[in-house]
C-alpha cells in the first residue's frame, strides 16, 4: 500500500483523534488504563510512518479538556503514562530529528508532567525534521474563547483595532499560530465526530474515519488514510474546471 502513495502529494500536516483505548481494553476484560498503555505502540508506529512519508506536522489529540471529567484514577494513570512515555521517547525523537510541541491548557497539568514536557520541548527545539504536536488539556472551543479574550484585552489596551481583525490576525491568537492547518484528520474507533478538536483549523481538512481501535492502528492504516486523501479533489470553494491547469 505504501508504494501506491504519491510522495509529492502527501499532506504536510496530519492530525489524529486517537480513540478506542477503553473499548480495546474492555474487549480483553482489562481496565481502561491497559488500553492507554497499549496505545503507545500505535503512537510510535504512526510517528515513524509519517516521518518516512515526509509529513511535516503530526498532531495527536492525547487529552481533551473534557477528559478531566473521567474517573480520577484513570486521569492519574494517564498523566503518569504521559510522563513515563515522554521520558523514554526523547532519545528516539533526538535520533530521528523530530521536534516536540504542545497545544492546550498546560496550567491544568500536574507539575511533574509540565516539567517533563518543557524539558522534552527544549531538548528537541532545534530538530528540523517532523514536528509532533501533543494536544493536552485541549479543546477547540477553549482555544477560540482564549483567543477572543486575548484580542479583547489588546483592543482595550489599544494595541489592536477591531478593524485589523481578519483570519490572519485571528490565527495569531491561537495555540497553533505557528503551525499550518491540517490537511487530513483521522479518527479511529468508528466514531464520526470531531469532539471539539481544532475547530477553527479544520475548516478545509479532509476527514477520514476508521473502525480500527487506536491501540490496533498501524502503518498500513495510515497509508490507507493518506491514499484516501490523495483520491479526493480539494476545491476550496472552486469548481473542478478551475483546478485544471491550462
C-alpha positions in Angstrom: 0.0 0.0 0.0 2.9 2.4 0.7 4.2 2.1 -2.8 0.8 3.5 -4.1 1.3 6.8 -2.3 2.3 9.8 -4.3 5.1 11.3 -2.1 4.7 14.6 -3.9 1.1 15.0 -2.6 1.5 13.8 1.0 -0.4 16.0 3.5 2.1 18.3 5.3 0.0 18.2 8.5 -1.9 15.1 9.7 -4.0 15.3 12.9 -5.3 12.2 14.7 -8.1 11.8 17.2 -6.8 8.7 19.0 -10.0 7.0 20.1 -10.9 3.5 21.3 -8.4 2.7 24.1 -11.1 1.9 26.7 -13.1 -0.3 24.3 -9.9 -2.1 23.3 -9.2 -2.9 26.9 -12.8 -3.8 27.7 -12.8 -6.4 24.9 -9.9 -8.1 26.7 -11.5 -7.9 30.1 -9.0 -5.4 31.3 -9.1 -1.9 32.9 -9.2 1.1 30.6 -5.7 2.0 31.7 -4.5 -1.2 30.0 -5.7 0.2 26.7 -3.9 3.5 27.2 -0.7 1.7 27.9 -1.0 -0.4 24.7 -1.8 2.8 22.7 1.9 3.8 22.9 2.8 1.3 20.2 0.3 3.0 17.8 1.8 6.4 18.5 5.3 5.1 17.8 4.3 3.4 14.5 2.3 6.4 13.2 5.1 8.8 14.1 7.6 6.7 12.3 5.4 6.2 9.2 4.5 9.9 9.0 8.2 10.9 9.1 9.1 8.3 6.4 6.4 9.8 4.1 7.6 13.3 4.6 4.8 14.6 6.8 6.0 17.9 8.4 3.5 18.1 11.3 1.7 15.3 13.2 -0.8 16.4 15.8 -2.1 13.8 18.3 -5.2 14.5 20.4 -4.0 13.0 23.6 -6.2 14.5 26.3 -9.1 16.9 26.0 -10.4 19.4 28.5 -13.5 17.2 28.8 -11.3 14.2 29.8 -10.7 15.9 33.2 -14.2 14.6 34.0 -13.1 11.0 33.8 -12.6 8.9 37.0 -9.6 10.4 38.9 -7.8 7.0 38.9 -7.8 7.0 35.1 -6.7 10.6 34.9 -3.8 10.0 37.3 -2.7 6.9 35.3 -2.9 8.8 32.1 -0.7 11.6 33.5 1.9 9.1 34.8 1.9 7.3 31.5 2.5 10.6 29.7 5.5 11.4 31.9 7.0 7.9 31.5 6.4 7.7 27.8 7.9 11.1 27.0 11.0 10.5 29.2 11.5 7.2 27.4 10.9 8.5 23.9 13.0 11.7 23.9 16.2 9.8 22.8 14.3 8.4 19.9 13.0 11.9 19.0 16.5 13.2 19.0 17.8 10.3 16.9 15.2 10.9 14.3 15.5 14.7 14.3 11.9 15.1 15.5 10.7 18.2 17.4 8.1 18.1 20.1 5.5 20.8 20.7 2.3 21.0 22.8 -1.0 22.9 22.5 -3.6 23.2 25.2 -4.0 24.5 28.8 -0.7 23.4 30.3 -1.6 25.1 33.6 -4.1 22.3 34.4 -1.5 19.5 34.1 0.3 18.2 37.1 3.7 19.9 37.8 5.7 16.7 37.0 4.0 16.5 33.6 4.7 20.1 32.9 8.3 19.8 33.9 8.8 16.7 31.7 7.1 18.3 28.8 9.1 21.5 29.0 12.4 19.6 29.2 11.5 17.5 26.2 10.4 20.5 24.2 13.6 22.3 25.0 15.8 19.3 24.2 14.2 18.8 20.8 13.7 22.5 19.9 16.5 22.6 17.3 15.4 19.4 15.5 14.5 20.2 11.9 12.6 17.0 10.8 8.9 16.3 11.5 7.2 18.1 14.4 5.0 16.1 16.7 2.3 18.2 18.4 0.6 16.8 21.6 -2.8 18.3 22.2 -3.1 18.1 26.0 -5.9 19.5 28.1 -7.0 21.0 24.8 -10.3 21.7 23.1 -11.2 23.8 20.1 -13.8 25.9 22.0 -11.4 26.6 24.8 -8.8 27.8 22.3 -11.2 30.0 20.4 -12.5 31.6 23.6 -9.0 32.2 24.8 -8.2 33.9 21.5 -11.2 36.2 21.7 -10.4 37.2 25.3 -6.8 38.0 24.3 -7.9 40.1 21.4 -10.5 41.9 23.6 -7.7 42.7 26.0 -5.5 44.0 23.3 -8.3 46.2 21.9 -9.0 47.6 25.3 -5.3 48.4 25.7 -5.3 50.0 22.3 -2.7 47.5 21.0 -5.2 46.3 18.4 -8.1 47.9 16.5 -11.2 45.9 15.6 -10.7 47.0 12.0 -7.5 45.0 12.0 -9.1 41.7 12.8 -9.1 39.2 9.9 -8.3 35.5 9.5 -4.6 36.0 9.6 -4.7 38.2 12.7 -7.1 35.8 14.5 -4.7 32.9 13.8 -2.0 34.8 15.7 -4.0 34.4 18.9 -4.5 30.6 18.6 -2.3 28.0 20.2 -1.5 26.8 16.6 -0.4 30.2 15.3 2.9 28.8 14.0 1.5 25.5 12.8 -0.2 25.1 9.4 -3.8 23.9 9.3 -4.1 20.1 9.0 -5.0 18.8 5.5 -6.0 15.4 6.9 -7.8 14.5 10.2 -8.0 10.8 11.1 -10.4 9.5 13.8 -10.2 5.9 15.0 -12.8 3.6 16.7 -15.7 4.1 14.3 -17.0 7.3 15.9 -17.8 10.0 13.3 -17.5 13.3 15.1 -14.8 15.9 15.7 -15.1 16.0 19.5 -14.1 19.7 20.0 -10.8 19.3 18.1 -9.1 22.0 16.1 -12.5 23.6 15.3 -11.0 26.7 13.6 -8.2 24.9 11.8 -10.1 22.1 10.2 -12.3 24.3 8.0 -10.9 22.6 4.9 -9.4 19.5 6.3 -10.2 16.1 4.7 -11.8 13.7 7.3 -11.0 10.0 7.5 -12.9 7.7 9.9 -11.9 4.1 10.6 -13.4 1.4 12.7 -9.9 0.4 13.9 -9.4 1.0 17.7 -6.4 3.2 18.4 -4.2 0.5 20.0 -4.5 -1.6 16.8 -3.7 1.3 14.5 -0.6 0.6 12.4 1.4 1.9 9.5 -0.9 0.3 6.9 -3.9 2.1 8.3 -2.1 5.4 8.0 -1.2 4.6 4.4 -4.9 3.8 3.7 -5.9 7.2 5.1 -3.3 9.0 3.0 -4.4 7.2 -0.1 -8.0 8.2 0.6 -6.8 11.8 1.0 -5.0 11.6 -2.4 -8.1 10.3 -4.1 -10.1 13.4 -3.3 -10.5 16.6 -5.1 -9.7 19.6 -2.9 -11.5 22.6 -4.4 -11.6 25.1 -1.5 -14.8 26.6 -2.9 -13.9 26.5 -6.5 -15.3 24.2 -9.2 -13.4 21.3 -10.8 -12.7 23.1 -14.0 -10.9 25.9 -12.2 -8.4 23.4 -10.8 -7.3 22.2 -14.2 -4.1 23.8 -15.3 -4.3 25.4 -18.8 
